[in-house]
Amino acid sequence: MLKSELNDVAFVAKIFINDVEKERYLKSINEMLDYVKILLELDINNLEPTIHVTKLRNIWREDVVKKCSNEVINQILNAAPEKEGNFYKIRKVIES
């Protein structure tokens, strides 16, 4: 990237970059662009798409409903700012 291109990007982004920062950013950006050039040279035609970087897969457990004791239910409900019966009472969020 050229200094003039960096100036254009800074202008469009409406940010001020002083000369010291420009030199530092130009160096970093050009290092990144050099790395991208290396990646573009690689032959990836015969590679399978990567879904995940490891062979691990997520194993979901089946949801099982278990009965809570009345003590636990009361503790949960007592923590609610408002309740109605055995339910949390919340203000209406969506108008119909």
C-alpha distance (Angstrom), angle and dihedral (degrees) to the residues before:
residue distance angle dihedral
M1 . . .
L2 3.75 . .
K3 3.77 125.8 .
S4 3.82 89.6 -115.3
E5 3.83 90.2 55.3
L6 3.79 90.7 50.2
N7 3.81 89.2 50.4
D8 3.82 89.7 51.5
V9 3.81 92.2 49.9
A10 3.80 91.5 47.7
F11 3.80 90.4 49.4
V12 3.81 93.3 50.3
A13 3.81 90.7 45.8
K14 3.81 89.2 47.9
I15 3.79 93.7 -128.9
F16 3.78 128.8 134.5
I17 3.78 116.9 -131.9
N18 3.78 118.8 -175.4
D19 3.82 121.5 -141.8
V20 3.81 94.7 -98.4
E21 3.81 91.2 52.1
K22 3.82 91.0 45.8
E23 3.79 91.8 57.3
R24 3.80 92.0 46.9
Y25 3.83 93.3 46.4
L26 3.81 92.6 45.9
K27 3.80 90.4 52.9
S28 3.83 92.4 48.8
I29 3.80 94.6 44.2
N30 3.80 92.6 48.4
E31 3.81 90.9 49.5
M32 3.81 89.2 53.0
L33 3.80 92.0 47.2
D34 3.82 90.4 49.8
Y35 3.80 88.8 53.7
V36 3.81 90.7 49.9
K37 3.83 89.4 52.1
I38 3.81 88.8 55.5
L39 3.81 90.7 50.4
L40 3.81 91.6 49.0
E41 3.82 89.9 57.0
L42 3.80 92.6 59.9
D43 3.81 118.7 103.9
I44 3.80 105.7 -127.2
N45 3.81 98.7 161.0
N46 3.83 95.0 110.7
L47 3.80 97.8 41.1
E48 3.77 121.7 112.5
P49 3.81 115.1 -126.4
T50 3.79 112.1 -96.4
I51 3.77 114.5 -126.4
H52 3.78 94.6 174.5
V53 3.77 133.3 1.6
T54 3.81 93.4 -125.4
K55 3.78 133.3 45.3
L56 3.79 90.2 -118.9
R57 3.76 118.3 116.2
N58 3.73 131.6 -165.4
I59 3.79 114.4 -102.0
W60 3.76 113.0 -160.6
R61 3.74 121.5 -153.8
E62 3.76 119.2 -137.3
D63 3.79 114.6 -101.7
V64 3.77 109.6 -113.1
V65 3.78 121.0 -171.3
K66 3.78 111.0 -135.9
K67 3.78 126.9 -171.3
C68 3.81 114.6 -111.6
S69 3.75 120.6 -144.7
N70 3.80 116.5 -109.9
E71 3.79 88.3 -114.9
V72 3.82 92.0 59.9
I73 3.82 91.9 44.2
N74 3.80 90.7 51.5
Q75 3.82 91.7 48.7
I76 3.80 90.7 51.9
L77 3.80 94.3 45.8
N78 3.80 92.6 45.5
A79 3.81 88.6 57.2
A80 3.82 90.5 58.7
P81 3.81 117.7 101.1
E82 3.82 87.5 -136.4
K83 3.79 132.8 5.4
E84 3.76 138.6 -174.9
G85 3.79 115.2 -160.1
N86 3.80 107.3 -46.0
F87 3.82 93.9 -21.0
Y88 3.78 137.7 87.7
K89 3.80 109.6 -112.1
I90 3.79 114.2 -140.5
R91 3.76 133.7 174.6
K92 3.78 118.6 -97.6
V93 3.79 111.2 -90.5
I94 3.79 103.6 178.7
E95 3.77 123.7 47.5
S96 3.80 115.3 -142.8
